[in-house]
Structure formats: C-alpha cells, structure tokens
Amino acid sequence: MIGGRLGAVKLHHGDAGQLGERDDLRQRLVAEDADREHAALPGVRDERRRVDRGNGAHAARREDETDRIRTRADGGVDRLPIAQTAHLHPHVSRLVGPRYADRMASVGFVRDLIRPDTGHGAHRVTYVELFFDLVFVFAITQLSHILLHQQTGLDLLHTVMLAAAVWWVWVFTTWAANWLNPETGWVRGLLIVLMLLGMLLSSAIPEAFGDKAALFAFSLVLMQLTRSVFTFLAFARDHPEHAVNFIRITVWHVLPGVFWIAGALAPEQARLWLWLVALLIDYLGPRIRFWTPGLGPSPLSTWNVSGEHMAERVSLFLIIVLGESIIVTGTAFAEHPLDGEHVLAFLAAFAGTVLLWLLYFNHGERGGSEFISNAPERGMIAQTAYTYIPLLMILGVVLAAVADGLILEHPSGAAGLWLAWLACAASAVYLLGNLLFRRAVGGRWLYGNLAGIVVLVGLAVAGPLLSALALSWLVNVVLFGVVVAEEVVWRREAGRAA
C-alpha cells in the first residue's frame, strides 16, 4: 500500500527544493499509513463517507479518493484532506474532526431522514406538511377571537405577542421540514407529535395571559426543543456541520424557554414583561446567526434551503390566514339579519380580503419565488423575506378580520376611535409587509404602497367621524388604488422588457 502511494509522487531531476519537499511528503505518508494500519478505526472510514451538503447539492461521496495523491501537470502534489470538512467554520472544526464526528454519528439516526437535493422531492410540499398546517387554522382563529370579544390596548398587545409566538413555531418547523424528508416515517411522526402539541398551544391562546399560561408556555417550549433535537439527530451521522448548527439553535430555544416558563409561573403583572423578553431573544437569534459561546455564529453554508419550497410554504400559510378572515366574516354575517346594511358590510369585508390576496399573490409571490430559487445564497434571503417580514402581513390580515367582524355587528353606527384605527392600521401594516417583502426579493420600492400607508393614516384620523360601513369601503378604495397602481407599473415594466 505504501509503495503504491509513494509511486504516485513524480520526481523532477535537478530540483533539490522539490526533492526535499517530496522526501518530507514520503515520511508523512509513511507515518499516516502506519497510524491507519495500527489504529484500524472504522470511524475514520465512515467519516470519509460524509456528504458535504454544501450549496444545496450533495457532493460526491468521498471514500478511497481521500487517500489518493493527485499528481498535477507541474509535478506538484495535491492531497485531499482525510476525515475533514474543509469548508467548516473555524469555531466548529474541533467539533467535527474524526473523533467528534464519530461521537455525533453514534447518537444520530441510522436511517437517512434528509430530503433529496435533486428531483421533485427536493421542493415538493408534502401532504403531511399541509396536514400539520391545519392546527394553525385553529390557532389563527383563536387569535382573532381575543380582540373580537375585548377591544383594549392591552388585548391588542397580547394578540400581537401571541401571533408572533405562533408564527415563530410554524416558521421554524418549515425551516426544519425544508431539510428533513416528510415522506419518511420518522419525520411524519415528528410532525404529528408537533401537531398534538400545537393543538394544546392553540387551545390555550384565549387564556394564555390568564389561567392557561402554563399550558401555552410548556407546549411552545416543548415544540421548539422537540423539533430542534430531532433535526440534530437527523443531521448528526452524515452532516456534522448542520448538526452543530442545531446545537446552536437548541441553545437559542432553551434561553427564551426559561423566560416563557418563568412568565407562565410568575404573577400576571410580571408575565407580560418576561414574555416580551422571551420574544426578543427568539427573534434576535436568527439575525445574529445563533451566535453561541465556543461555537460562534452559524456558517452561511448551513442556511441553504430550497427556495421554491420555502416560498410555497409561506404563501400557503398566508392563504390559511386569509381563509380565517373569510371564516370570521361568514360567521359574523350568519349571526345578523339579512338586510341592506349587513349585506353591504359583508360585501366590503369580502372585497377587502380579495384585495389583500391580490396585493401579494398577483405579482409578488411569483417574483419572490423566482428570485429566491435562482439566488446563489438563499439562506439570508429566506431569513429576511420569508421569516421576519411575513409576520407583518399575517398581523395585517388578522387585524383586518377582527375589524370586519366588528363592523358587521353595527354597520351603520359610528366607527369610533378604536375601530377606525384598527381597520386602517390593519391594512397599513399589510402594505408595509408587502412593501418590505418586494424589496427583500430584489424588487423596487413600491411607491404605491407607501402612498397607500400615508392615506390610511389620514383616514384613521378622520375615521371616527364616519360610519363603520363607510370606513370599511373607504379602506377598500385605498387598497384598490394600490392594486391598480402596481398593475400599471408592472405592465409598463413588462412592456419595456419585451
């Protein structure tokens, strides 16, 4: 074996410097072969079979070729590293060397649970993912009912905080499902367990700041930790660099988890502040790439996702939220007499939902999907455009649904200060989210959205002087103007491109 490897070293006569280097190389090769034959550790060979997931594509499996000496045309020697992942972040190199990688492999799942990187399965949204989403239909309905029953500033803050927590659970599961293969039994089992915990979490939402705080907090923390530990085990055997990333993520779930549980057990006066700290930590983690002492931040190579899958999943969640708006409108309409003012209020609510759908899905959704799918570095785009920004649009739809429900109760009555600001702020927040999303996926600034936000603020000031029904239709007029403006600009740009 040694002689064959040494024979791969080509000598060039008359080059004393290169000869000395090759003598040193011979000595190193002899020493390495002796060590390998003496140790005969299977873990070393297993490590050579690690798959470098890299930029979203499996690299060719490295086995015997990692021992091979490649001879370059100039006579120099280039040797592939043994039992190393060259692109790893320096802070974790010590964790994924042969010894540490073997330790992680020993606790990882034996079966491959990672999505394929090529073919239809790499991007497909599976039925079990859609089944998992059904829990969040219930969660969004629970959120809207908080404000339908009580309209105070504190209840509004509670709704926003709980919506942020629910969204964070869902979007982290979406990231994990982007890497895990939902067609395997183990991953399906994970999603079903998370569904059960999600049902418990959702059932506690109306009393989350009251008697069911513990149920909400423990369900939330358990969902986050269960998913992260499972994903670590799925990556540990063949993708140690990704496994280390989920060590970081788990740490960043434990830290806010302490505040979630402490808040649930604390008096109600302290609960709000402890949960605000928990949310701040939760939302800070991805922005600093889950920086962890001793490990540093996550390398961007571990953030690569299927852009097509991520874009479709977020779009489907937004459809769920819009669907909840329709449920609120239909339920409220069914509870009132069939007269002219209630019919007009119902039509206004329905038209508003359609306009919100058009603002995102008419051009934005397709453009965002194409942008992230073709981007060389998709991780940070997915973080900004599909992790943080959609929360604004979700809040906008939820608040708009609440406003529609309240308007249907008394269409001809005065809007009042609370309802005027709620209805206008809901659409303004949605427009802001749509504006930031388009910019995050490489689009231009949407000046029509900016103008719409300004007009809605002005309408909120004058809104208390209007009837609830008139306010609802005026908000729709503003949204319709924004939709038309976007369509005009899009067609103009399409004409120039043609």
Secondary structure in CASP SS format (residue, H / E / C, confidence):
PFRMAT SS
TARGET T0000
AUTHOR 0000-0000-0000
METHOD secondary structure of the structure
MODEL  1
M C 1.00
I H 1.00
G H 1.00
G H 1.00
R H 1.00
L H 1.00
G H 1.00
A C 1.00
V C 1.00
K C 1.00
L C 1.00
H C 1.00
H C 1.00
G C 1.00
D C 1.00
A H 1.00
G H 1.00
Q H 1.00
L H 1.00
G H 1.00
E H 1.00
R H 1.00
D H 1.00
D H 1.00
L H 1.00
R H 1.00
Q H 1.00
R H 1.00
L H 1.00
V H 1.00
A H 1.00
E H 1.00
D H 1.00
A H 1.00
D H 1.00
R H 1.00
E H 1.00
H H 1.00
A H 1.00
A C 1.00
L C 1.00
P H 1.00
G H 1.00
V H 1.00
R H 1.00
D H 1.00
E H 1.00
R H 1.00
R C 1.00
R C 1.00
V C 1.00
D C 1.00
R C 1.00
G C 1.00
N C 1.00
G C 1.00
A C 1.00
H C 1.00
A C 1.00
A C 1.00
R C 1.00
R C 1.00
E C 1.00
D H 1.00
E H 1.00
T H 1.00
D C 1.00
R C 1.00
I E 1.00
R E 1.00
T E 1.00
R C 1.00
A C 1.00
D C 1.00
G C 1.00
G C 1.00
V E 1.00
D E 1.00
R E 1.00
L C 1.00
P C 1.00
I C 1.00
A C 1.00
Q C 1.00
T C 1.00
A C 1.00
H C 1.00
L C 1.00
H C 1.00
P H 1.00
H H 1.00
V H 1.00
S C 1.00
R C 1.00
L C 1.00
V C 1.00
G C 1.00
P H 1.00
R H 1.00
Y H 1.00
A H 1.00
D H 1.00
R H 1.00
M H 1.00
A H 1.00
S H 1.00
V H 1.00
G C 1.00
F C 1.00
V C 1.00
R C 1.00
D C 1.00
L C 1.00
I E 1.00
R C 1.00
P C 1.00
D C 1.00
T C 1.00
G C 1.00
H H 1.00
G H 1.00
A H 1.00
H C 1.00
R C 1.00
V C 1.00
T C 1.00
Y H 1.00
V H 1.00
E H 1.00
L H 1.00
F H 1.00
F H 1.00
D H 1.00
L H 1.00
V H 1.00
F H 1.00
V H 1.00
F H 1.00
A H 1.00
I H 1.00
T H 1.00
Q H 1.00
L H 1.00
S H 1.00
H H 1.00
I H 1.00
L H 1.00
L H 1.00
H H 1.00
Q C 1.00
Q C 1.00
T C 1.00
G H 1.00
L H 1.00
D H 1.00
L H 1.00
L H 1.00
H H 1.00
T H 1.00
V H 1.00
M H 1.00
L H 1.00
A H 1.00
A H 1.00
A H 1.00
V H 1.00
W H 1.00
W H 1.00
V H 1.00
W H 1.00
V H 1.00
F H 1.00
T H 1.00
T H 1.00
W H 1.00
A H 1.00
A H 1.00
N H 1.00
W H 1.00
L E 1.00
N C 1.00
P C 1.00
E C 1.00
T C 1.00
G H 1.00
W H 1.00
V H 1.00
R H 1.00
G H 1.00
L H 1.00
L H 1.00
I H 1.00
V H 1.00
L H 1.00
M H 1.00
L H 1.00
L H 1.00
G H 1.00
M H 1.00
L H 1.00
L H 1.00
S H 1.00
S H 1.00
A C 1.00
I H 1.00
P H 1.00
E H 1.00
A C 1.00
F C 1.00
G C 1.00
D C 1.00
K C 1.00
A H 1.00
A H 1.00
L H 1.00
F H 1.00
A H 1.00
F H 1.00
S H 1.00
L H 1.00
V H 1.00
L H 1.00
M H 1.00
Q H 1.00
L H 1.00
T H 1.00
R H 1.00
S H 1.00
V H 1.00
F H 1.00
T H 1.00
F H 1.00
L H 1.00
A H 1.00
F H 1.00
A H 1.00
R C 1.00
D C 1.00
H C 1.00
P H 1.00
E H 1.00
H H 1.00
A H 1.00
V H 1.00
N H 1.00
F H 1.00
I H 1.00
R H 1.00
I H 1.00
T H 1.00
V H 1.00
W H 1.00
H H 1.00
V H 1.00
L H 1.00
P H 1.00
G H 1.00
V H 1.00
F H 1.00
W H 1.00
I H 1.00
A H 1.00
G H 1.00
A H 1.00
L H 1.00
A C 1.00
P C 1.00
E H 1.00
Q H 1.00
A H 1.00
R H 1.00
L H 1.00
W H 1.00
L H 1.00
W H 1.00
L H 1.00
V H 1.00
A H 1.00
L H 1.00
L H 1.00
I H 1.00
D H 1.00
Y H 1.00
L H 1.00
G H 1.00
P H 1.00
R H 1.00
I C 1.00
R C 1.00
F C 1.00
W C 1.00
T E 1.00
P C 1.00
G C 1.00
L C 1.00
G E 1.00
P C 1.00
S C 1.00
P C 1.00
L H 1.00
S H 1.00
T H 1.00
W H 1.00
N C 1.00
V C 1.00
S C 1.00
G H 1.00
E H 1.00
H H 1.00
M H 1.00
A H 1.00
E H 1.00
R H 1.00
V H 1.00
S H 1.00
L H 1.00
F H 1.00
L H 1.00
I H 1.00
I H 1.00
V H 1.00
L H 1.00
G H 1.00
E H 1.00
S H 1.00
I H 1.00
I H 1.00
V H 1.00
T H 1.00
G H 1.00
T H 1.00
A H 1.00
F H 1.00
A H 1.00
E C 1.00
H C 1.00
P C 1.00
L C 1.00
D C 1.00
G H 1.00
E H 1.00
H H 1.00
V H 1.00
L H 1.00
A H 1.00
F H 1.00
L H 1.00
A H 1.00
A H 1.00
F H 1.00
A H 1.00
G H 1.00
T H 1.00
V H 1.00
L H 1.00
L H 1.00
W H 1.00
L H 1.00
L H 1.00
Y H 1.00
F H 1.00
N C 1.00
H C 1.00
G H 1.00
E H 1.00
R H 1.00
G H 1.00
G H 1.00
S H 1.00
E H 1.00
F H 1.00
I H 1.00
S H 1.00
N H 1.00
A C 1.00
P C 1.00
E C 1.00
R C 1.00
G H 1.00
M H 1.00
I H 1.00
A H 1.00
Q H 1.00
T H 1.00
A H 1.00
Y H 1.00
T H 1.00
Y H 1.00
I C 1.00
P H 1.00
L H 1.00
L H 1.00
M H 1.00
I H 1.00
L H 1.00
G H 1.00
V H 1.00
V H 1.00
L H 1.00
A H 1.00
A H 1.00
V H 1.00
A H 1.00
D H 1.00
G H 1.00
L H 1.00
I H 1.00
L H 1.00
E H 1.00
H C 1.00
P C 1.00
S C 1.00
G C 1.00
A E 1.00
A C 1.00
G H 1.00
L H 1.00
W H 1.00
L H 1.00
A H 1.00
W H 1.00
L H 1.00
A H 1.00
C H 1.00
A H 1.00
A H 1.00
S H 1.00
A H 1.00
V H 1.00
Y H 1.00
L H 1.00
L H 1.00
G H 1.00
N H 1.00
L H 1.00
L H 1.00
F H 1.00
R H 1.00
R H 1.00
A H 1.00
V C 1.00
G C 1.00
G C 1.00
R C 1.00
W C 1.00
L C 1.00
Y H 1.00
G H 1.00
N H 1.00
L H 1.00
A H 1.00
G H 1.00
I H 1.00
V H 1.00
V H 1.00
L H 1.00
V H 1.00
G H 1.00
L H 1.00
A H 1.00
V H 1.00
A H 1.00
G H 1.00
P H 1.00
L H 1.00
L C 1.00
S E 1.00
A H 1.00
L H 1.00
A H 1.00
L H 1.00
S H 1.00
W H 1.00
L H 1.00
V H 1.00
N H 1.00
V H 1.00
V H 1.00
L H 1.00
F H 1.00
G H 1.00
V H 1.00
V H 1.00
V H 1.00
A H 1.00
E H 1.00
E H 1.00
V H 1.00
V H 1.00
W H 1.00
R H 1.00
R H 1.00
E H 1.00
A H 1.00
G H 1.00
R H 1.00
A H 1.00
A C 1.00
END
